[in-house]
Amino acid sequence: MAGIYIHIPFCKQACHYCDFHFSTSLKYADEMVDAICKEIILKKDRITEQVGSIYFGGGTPSVLPTAALAKIFDTLTTHFSIAADAEITIETNPDDLDAKKIAELRQLPVNRFSIGVQSFFNEDLLWMNRAHNATEAETCIKRSQDAGFENLSIDLIYGYPLLTDEKWLSNINTVLSLQIPHISAYSLTVEPRTALAYSIKKGRQIPVNEEQSAAQFIFLAEKLGLAAFDHYEISNFSLPGRHAVHNTNYWRGIPYLGIGPSAHGFNGNVRYLNVANNAKYLQQLALGQLAETVEELDKYDRFNEYVMTSLRTMWGTDLQKIKNDFGSIFLAETLENIKPFLKRDWLKNENNTLVLTQDGKLFADYIASEIFLINEHHE
């Protein structure tokens, strides 16, 4: 079943590390919701199969009034066949999830929250310029569970200068004690054109320590493994049967629509990229036109996409699928390119499937890039 991603490009304030597309002004929120609904209608024929997942990301979708979210849902349900058991996720921030907001969201088809906690320590949240505090991080989770939202995922960040190993252990233990079934954990990455990158460049912040980051990643994987969590994708852990349907579909190449500024869509052969500019997006949709560019993927693009996404997961890269979908030459070159990684014990070949080892997970992007194939005849 296909997926739909909706990008809500608004946040209360800018986190120092974030380079996602958003605005801190809600001035044009009503126009944006209208444009998103218009884009949904314009793209309604791109998916004919049933929709199995809807994901509201951003930005921070929970900053929108519930009536605005309801308007988007009404448009979706009018123009798409949505499965009765579809996973419907909304990204939220702890400071938005008061009792009133949770009660309102309960009236919508939303059945899963992804909560941007990042840390349970106030000094860390201040350093990141998060809008919530540590108390809100914990109470919003309990409040959501009490209201019937038990399908929760939370985000954590590791590998930043303030995060000692003791604090990292405390964050992990807090998540486990709160009985959260899904955790997304990300190493702090210094993205260009962020406040954090500027501060490091000016010497006001300590650069990120890659050894610290690697050690905290391994510790997290071991600790959650002992708690019976599946490490089913590099950054994602869940209890058995609680994998994120929407994100899993990304990694397994299932088609999805991307709606909203900066959103991406994919149908297996074509990638659609929406403009990452609110004003241009609104302008195009006001004219009844899609604000997107279209990228046709050739066989090499599709192969590289498959390697990049599948290798990140516990299901791995299927060598038989490479042979069936791309041909014997692709398989032969893949088998040659993986030899150094098998030798280093970064990769295992299990039942004709390539799976990263624990050490290999630290180098997932590098390993994938070394397996990629280039079309030397590409003009």
N, C-alpha and C positions, 0 to 999 in steps of 0.2 A: 504493500500500500504506500502511496505517495505521501510526502510531507509538505507543509507550508510554513515558511519562516516569515515573520512580520518584524521589521526593524522599527522600533519607536525611538526616534533620535533626540531624546530629551533627558537631561539629568539636572539634579539640583545644583551640583557643583562638580568641578573637574578633579578627579583623582590624579595625583601627581604622576602616576605611572601609565595612565591610560591613553591609548591612541585610537580608540574606537571612534566612529563618527557620531557626534552628538552636539546639541546646543544646550546652554544653561538658561536660555530664554524660552519661556512657554508662550510667548506672544502670538505665535502662529500655530498653536496646537490644534485649534479647530480646523483651520485650513489643511493642516497635515493629515488629520483623521479623514477629512473628506477626500483628499488626494489618494490616501491609502485605499479607501473604499473604491475609488474610481479605478485604481490600478488592479484591484482584485477582479473587478468586472471585466476589464480589458484582457485579463489573462485567464479568464474562466475556462477557455477551451484548451488550455495547455495541459490540463490534467483531466483525463476522462475516467480514470480509475478512482476507487474509494480513497479517501484521505485517512491515514492512520495516525498522523501526528501533526499538531500545530504548536509552534514555538514562538512566543512573544519575547524578543530579545531587544538589545539596545546598546547604548542608552539604558534608561530605566523605565520599563513599561508601567511600573506601579505608580509613577508620578502622574499619569493620566487619570482624569476623573473616571469613575467606573462607568458612567454613561457613555463616555467616548469609547471605552473598550467594548461595551455592549453593542455599539453601533457597528464596530468592525466585525464582531461575532455574527451579528444579524446578516451582514453582507456575505460573510463566508458561508453561512448555513443556507443562504438563498441560492448561491451559485455553485456549491460543491456538495458532493455526497460525502458526509463525514461519518466514519464508523462509530457505532454506539459506544465502543470501548476505546476510542481514540485517546491517546495521551495528549493532554493539552496543558502546556507548561507556560508559566509567566515568570520572567525574571523580576525579582523584587529586592528592595533594600530594606534592612531591618527598621529604619526610621519611618518607613511608610506603613509598616504592618501593625497599625494599632487595631484595637478591637473593632472599630467602625469599618475600617478598610477591609479587614478580613471577612466581616459579615457581608459586605457588599460583594466581594469577590466570590463568596459562597453562592451567590445568586447567578453567577455566570457559569459557563460550561468548564471553567478552569478546574483541573483535578491534580495539578502538580505545581509546587513552588520551587524555583531555583533562587536561593537567597544568597546575596553577596555579602557574606560575613567577613571573610578575609582573615580576621584575627579576633580573639576574645580579650585582647589587651588594649587599653585605652591609648597608651603612648604609641603603639603601632598604628592604630587607626588615625591618630592625629598626624603621624608622620606621612601616612598615605593620603591625607586630606579626605578621608571618608566622612560622610554626613552623619553617621550613627556612632553610638558609643558601645562599650562592651556589655553594659547591662541590657541595652536594647537588642543586641545580638542574641543574647540568651533568651530573653523574655519573648521575643517575637516568634522564636521556634516553638516554645511551649504553648504560646497563645494559638499558633497555627494548628498544632497537634490537637489542642483541646477543642478547636472549632471543626475538626474532622479532616484537616489536611495532613494526612500521615505520609503521603508520597512526597517527601521533601528531598531536595538536594541542596547542599551548601558549597560555596566556593571558599577555598583557603589559599593563601599565598605563602610561599616559603623562599628561603634564600636571600632575604634582605638583611641589612646590617644589624637591625635591632633584634632580630629573631635568634635568641640563644637556643641551644638544643633543649634546655629545660622548658622554655616557653613553648617550643614546638611540640614537645611531649604533652604539655598541659593542654594545648589547643586540640591535639588529637584525642586525648582522654575526654575532653569536654564533649566533642562530637560523639564519641562512643557512648558516653553516659546519657546523652540526649536521644539515643536510639534513632539516629538519622540513617536511612537506608542507602543514601547515595552521596558521594563526596567527589567534587572536582577540585584538584589541587594543582596549582600552577607555580612554576619557578618564576620569581620576579625577573622580567626581561626589561632592559632599558631600551625603550623604543625611541627613535629619533623624534625630534619635535615635541617632546613631552617635558613637563616641568622637572621631572626627575633627571632626564638627560642633561638639561641645562644646568641644574645644580651640581651634578657630577663634573661637568665640563668646567665649571667655575670653581671647583674645589670645595664647594659647600657641603657635599655629600660624599660618603665613602663609596667607591665603586663596588659593584656586586662581586662577591667572592664565589667563583664557580665550584670550588672544592666544597665549600659550605653547602651550596645548593645541591650538589650531587649527594652528599652525605645525608642531608635532610630528606631527599627524595627516597633514598634506599631505606632509611629508617621508617618513613611513612609506609612504604610498600610492605616491609616486614611486619610492622605493628598491625596494619589492617589485615594482612594475610592471616595473622594469628587470631584475628576477630572474625574470620570466615568471610571476608570481603573478596570478591573477584576483582583482580586488577585487569579490567577488560579492555582498557585503552590507556595509553601512556599517562594521561592526566586524570583518568576516571576510574573510580572504585565503587562497587556496589555490593550489597548483599545479593545472593543468588536470586535470579528472577526479577531483580529491580534495576536492570540496566536501563539507561535512558533510551527510549525507543527512537526519538527524533535524531539524536546525535549518532546513535548506532547506524541508522539508515544512511547518514552522510558517509560514514566510513565503509559502508558496504555497497555504496554506489547506487542507492535507490533514488529515483528522481524526486526533486522537490522544487517548489516555487519560492522565489525570493521577492518579498514585497516591502516597499519603503526605501528611503534613501540609503545607499551603500549596500543594500542587500544583494546577495548572489542567488541565482537559480541554476539548476543543472538537470538535463534530461538524459544523460548517458552519452550524448554526442555533441551537445552544445552547452556552453556556459553563458549565462546572462548576467551582466554586471550593471546594477543601477548606479547612477551618478551619486557620488558622496558629497552632495551639496544641497542643503535644504531649499534654498531659493530656486536653484535650477530645477530641482525635482518638482516643486510646486508649480513653477512656470510651465513645464512640459505637460504635466497632468491637467492643468487648467485649460490647455489647448486640446485635451483629449488624446495626447500622445504619450507613449512610454518613454521614460527617461533612462534608457538602457543602451549598452553596447552588447553586441553578440559576438561570441568567440567560438568558431567552429573547431572542434578537436579532431586532429587526425589520429591515426592508429598509435603513433608514438606518444602523443599527448594522453590518450586514453590509457595506455600501458603505464606511463609514469604516474598518472592519477591513481590507478589501481594499486601500484606498488606503494605509493606514499600513504594512502589511506589504510590499506589492509595491513601493512606491516606494523602499524601503530596498535593493532588490536590483538587480543588473545587468540583470535581465530586465525590470524596470520595470512600469509600470501600463498595461495594455492597454485602450485606449479602446473597441475593438470589444467587449471583454468587458463593459465598463461598460454599453454600449448593450444588449447581449444579455441580461445578467443583471439590470440595474436599470432600463433604459428610456431613452427619448430625452431626457426631462426631466433625468435625472441627468447624461447626457452633455453636454447644453447648458450646465448649470450648471458642470460641471467645466471645459469649454472656456473659459468666462468667468473662472473663478477662477484659472486657470493663466496668464492673460495677463501679469500683472506679473512672474512668474518666468521666462517665456520672454524677456521684454524685458530682464531683468537677467542673462540667460544663466545662471540657476541650474537651469533645466530645458530639455531638448530634446525635441522631438516627432520620434521616429525611427520611420518606418513605422507610424504610428498608435499608437505606444507612448511613454509619458512616461518619460524617464530623467534622473536627476540628473546635472548636470555636476560636475566636481571641486569647484568653489566651492559648488555647491548641496548637496553632501554635508555641508557644515558646518552647514546649516540644515534638515536633513531633517525633523525633528520639526515645526518651525515651518511649513514648506511644506505638509506633510501636513495640519496642523491648519487651514490656510487653505483647503484643498480639501474638508475635511469638510463634510457637509451635515447640517442640523438638521431633524428632523421637527417642524415648528411646530404640528402638531395632536396631538403626543404628550401624553398626559395625565400 
